[in-house]
Amino acid sequence: MNMYHPYFRSKQFELIAIRETAELLTISGFVPIIEPVKDSLNGLERALKSICDAHGQAIVIVNPAYGDHAGNGNGISKLLDDSFLEKDNITAGILLTDDMTVGQAIQCYEEHATHSPSFVHAGFTEGRLLSEAIGDKLAETRHIFFEKYCSKPYRKHFKGAQRVLLYDGFNKMKNSDYPSIEKFSDLHITYEDEGMDGFGDFLIVGDDFREGGGPAYAVAIHLTFIDPDQDDVMYIYHFVSTSNNTPTDPAGKFSQALDKLITKLDSGSSKIFEGEAIKEFRELHAKRHFPGLGHIKKLSMKHHIETLANFFSLV
């Protein structure tokens, strides 16, 4: 059963995270959803080939709402046709936003019929009419719902289809304002209670898309963990640098944040799953090396995937 659907916006560090976790994603039955935002699709193609090599699955949004392909996803459709037409594990995702009509949704679906498309509901309001338009084929379709846009009554229109609920557990704020710990999500243990067949999230990046970040006055390392003492709810640590007055010295600020992370790990009470990502954080600490902010985010994303993979292998 393909239960977990992490949502990526295909920035470089996100695509590298997919490549580096392709085998783990496959073994765990996880299906990444990728919304391409960069003009060049070379990184996306490499990530999808890694998924194929691992015999995994992925959903690629063919009509992105953000980035260089917003309004024209022809290049993405061409990539799927040219390189992945015979790969039935790489499928198309139709992003349904508030400015789309039922006719446009069905047309996009039919244009990508050779890629077993899924509907990704992100603000679309004509749920009942779309369900009626799909008709007898509803049970053959997959519907992925952005939780913040899709109420339970809306989701009921697609009962009988495969349904996945995406929840954004990352509370975006200035790095210096993050609390040391907060709740992230319980959807990994409650999605079936919601009547869903699977769940997803936006990892440690959140759904708040930004083309580029400004200077970092503080550096934060975001790490999720599952707390068995709190009914297996997932929480997130924010390890934030002590210095946050100027945008200078990101390496020094990373070192401060990493010191806090290692101290928590070594306390024996962190409940953080120590997989490959944490191993690399420990190596960076030992070497006192700063790999860049994108690399840090990539490691945190890998850790999030490893944490959920470990949880579902144990339960």
Secondary structure, DSSP 8 states (H G I E B T S, - for coil): ---EEEEE---HHHHHHHHHTHHHHHHHT---EE---SS--HHHHHHHHHHHHTT--EEEESS-SSGGGTT--HHHHHHHHHHSTT-TTEEEEEEE-TT--HHHHHHHHHHTGGG--EEEESS---HHHHHHHHGGGGGG-EEEEETTT--HHHHHTTTTSEEEEE--------GGG--SEEEEE-HHHHTTTTT-SEEEE-TTT-S---SS----SS-EEEEEEEEGGGTTEEEEEEEE-S--SSS--HHHHHHHHHHHHHHHHHTT------SHHHHHHHHHHHHT----HHHHHHHHHHHHHHHHHHHHHH-
